[in-house]
Amino acid sequence: MGKIIALVNQKGGVGKTTTSINLSASLGYLKKKVLLVDLDPQGNATTGVGVAKTDYKESIYDLLTDKTQLSDVIIKTKFKNLYIIPATINLVGLDVELTERQKEDPNFQTGGQLKKYLSQAKDLFDYIIIDCPPSLGILTKNALVASDSVLIPVQCEFFALEGIMQLLSTIMLAQKDLNPTLDIEGVLLTMLDARTNLGLEVVEDVKSYFKERVYDTIIPRLVKFAEAPSYGKPILAYDSTSRGTLAYINLAKEVIARNGN
């Protein structure tokens, strides 16, 4: 049975989508069958793996509003062992639509839609990676309910831990009320500029706080991470010799090792 991992941080620009794309592609490269779920209305994970709007008719929005079925929204990408459920800007209105539905039917759970469908996919994939939006609204709530664990990307910058307490509080609330088995998969340090003392200080701060939950792999700050999505490619397909490629393959190996498979 596959493992569902949500990438969550309500702060934008911490490398969440970059990690979702590149961890998924790296797991695929390491012979794991992977489903990437784009849960961000911006749809950057979708275009980042080379899937254009003309490549699909239905998206995660149609699934979460019960307008289609799981098999109709899973798309095979051109990368090894990597599939995706794409996102569109329609997701912006999902909060309102699901809330209205709950008003009409008090038994309807706004946070349970994603779990309903991804539970069907767990036997089909080794890993299901969810790219969450930079917020703690209904979309992220759906991800926390559906997931086995949470991977938290933390940027190596000043105020890196700011907001993490709110995120941890949200995770604990989800554990208590919605998903008692939800765990923290790991904490990933991203965008490290090793030339600065600040970056190295943040690394030590995060490690002292999260201890063994922090991955050994640290993602460097590289221009190529910004270039690769514009070509619709993960970093390993854009530049196989890049330090970024090595970093994400090492991260994927850590994820596999922690899960014993």
N, C-alpha and C positions, 0 to 999 in steps of 0.2 A: 504493500500500500504506500502511495506517495506521501510526501510531506508538503504541507502548505505553509509558506513563509511570506509574511507581509513586511515590506520595507516601509517604515513609518518614521516620520519626523515632521512636525507641523511647521518647522522653519523651512523656507524655500532656499534653494541654492546650496544644499549640503551634499549633493551628489546622489540623491535618491534614485532618480531615473537612470542616470549613468550607471549606477550599480545594478539596478534591475536588469538593464539591457545586457551588461557585460558579465554579470554573474550567471545569468541565464544562458548566454552563449557559451561561456566557459564550461558550465556544467554539461551542456550538450556536446562540446568538444571532448569532454572526458567520458563520453558514452552514456550519459544520463538523458533520459527522455524528459523534456522540460516544457511546461506550459507557462508562458508569461501572460499575466492578466493586467491589462492597462486600465487602471481605475481612476486615471487623471483626465479631466475634461480637455486638457491641452493636447492629449494624444501623442505626446512626444516619444513614449516608448514604442508606439505603433510605427511611426515614421522612422524611428531610430533603428528598426530592424528591417527597413526597406519595404514596408507594407503601405501602399498608397490608398487614398480614399476610393479609388476606382477598383480596388482589388476585393472589395466586400460590400455587401448590401446591408448587413445587420451587424450590430456591435454589442458591447457589454450593456449599453443602455436598454436595448431591446430584450436582453436576457433578464435584467433586473426588474423590468416592468412586465415580465411574463408574456412578451409578444412573440417570442421565438423559443427554440430549444437549444441545448448546449451544443449539439453536433453541428448546428448551422452557423455558429459564430467562431468556431475554432479554425484558424488558418495555419497551414504549414508555411513557415518561412523558408527562404533559400539557404538557411544556415543549418548545420548538422544537428539533428534531433531537437530542433527548436520550433515550437508552435506558439501562436499568440491569439488571445481574444482582444480585438482592437477596441479603441475608445474614440468617441466623437464629442463635439461640443455639446451635444444633447444632454450629456451627464450633468451639466450645470443646473438643469431644472429637476433633477431626480429627487432632491430633498422635498420639494413642494409636492411632487406627484405621489411619492410614497406616504408623506404626511396626510395628504387628502384621502388616500386610500385607507389609512388607519382610522380616520374619522368616520368613514363609511362602515368599516369593519373593525371593531375594537379588538378582535382576536388576531388581526394582521400585525406581524412584527416587522417594522421597517428595517431593523438591523439583520434580519435573517435571510434576506433574499440571496445574497451571494453564497452563503453556506449551502442553501438548498441545491444549488447547481454544482458547486465545486465538489461537494461530497460525491457526486456522480463521476467526477473526473479523477478522483484519487487512485483508482485502480488502473487508470490509463497512463499515468505519468509517474516518474520517480520524484520530480519536484514541481511544485506549482509556486511561482513567484508572483506576488502582487505588488505592482507599483502604485502606491497610494498618493493622493493629492496632498499638497502642503496645508492641511487643515485637519481638524479633529471632528468633522461633521459626520453626516449619515454614511457617506462613502467609506470613510476610514472605520467607522463603527461596523459596517458590513464586513470589512477586511478582518477586523479583530475578532469578530464572531466566527468567521469562516476558517481562520488560520490555526495552525498548531503552534506557531511561534512568531516572534517579531524580530526582525533585524533592524537595528537603529544605526543609520549613518550619522557620524558626527564630524563636522568640518573642523580642521585644525586652525582655528582662528580665535580671536578674543571673543569672550562671551559664548564660547562653544557649548558650555553646559547650561546656558540660560535657556529656559523652556523645557529642558530635559525633565525637570521635576514635574512639570505639568503633564508631559507625555507619560511618565512613569505612573502618575496618579490615574491617568486615563486607562492605562493598561491594567492597573490593579482593579479599577472599577469594572472593567470588562471581565476580568477574571472572576470577580465577586458576583456580578449580576448576570453575565451572559455566557462566559466561556471559561469555566473553572480550570481547564487543562492548559490554557494559554501560557506560553513560556517565553522568556527572552532568549532568542536563538544566539544572538551575539551583538556586540557593538563594533562598528567598523569606523576607523579613523580615515577620513578622506581629505583630499586637496592639501596634502602636506608639502610645504616648501621647506626643505631641510636646511636651507641656507639661513633661515631666520631662527633666532632664539625663541621667539613667541611660539612658533609651530611646535618646537620640541618641548616647550613647557606645557602646552596643551596636551600633548601626547602623555606626559607624565601625570597631569591632572586627571585625565580620563581613565588612565590605567589604575590610578590610586582609588578612584571612585568605583569603577565597575570590575576591577580585578580580573579574574580569569575569564570573564565574559568578553573581554576585548580580544579581537582577533590579532594574531601575530602580524598578519599582512596589513600594511598601511598603504593606502592608495595615494600616489604622488599627484601633485598639481601639474598637469600637462596640457598643452594647447591641443594636442591630438584628440583628447577626449571631447573637445568642442567641435573639432573638424569631422570626426567619424560619423556622427548622426546626420550631417548634411549630405553624406553619401549613402545614407540608409544602411550603415554597417556598424556592427560592434567593433571594438578596437582590434580584436584578434584577426578580423577579416580586413580591416583598414590598414593595419601595420603589424604584421605578425612578430616583428622583432622589437616592438616598442616596450619600454619599461612598464607601460600600462597593461599590455597584454600579459606579461609575466605576472604582474601583481594580481590581476583578476583570475588567472589560472590558479595561482597559489591560494587565493581566497576560496575558489571553488573546491580545491583539494581540502582545505580546512573544514568547509561546510560538510563535505562528504565524510571526512574523518570523524567529526563530531556526531554525525548521525549513524556511524557504524556501517555505512554501505558504500 
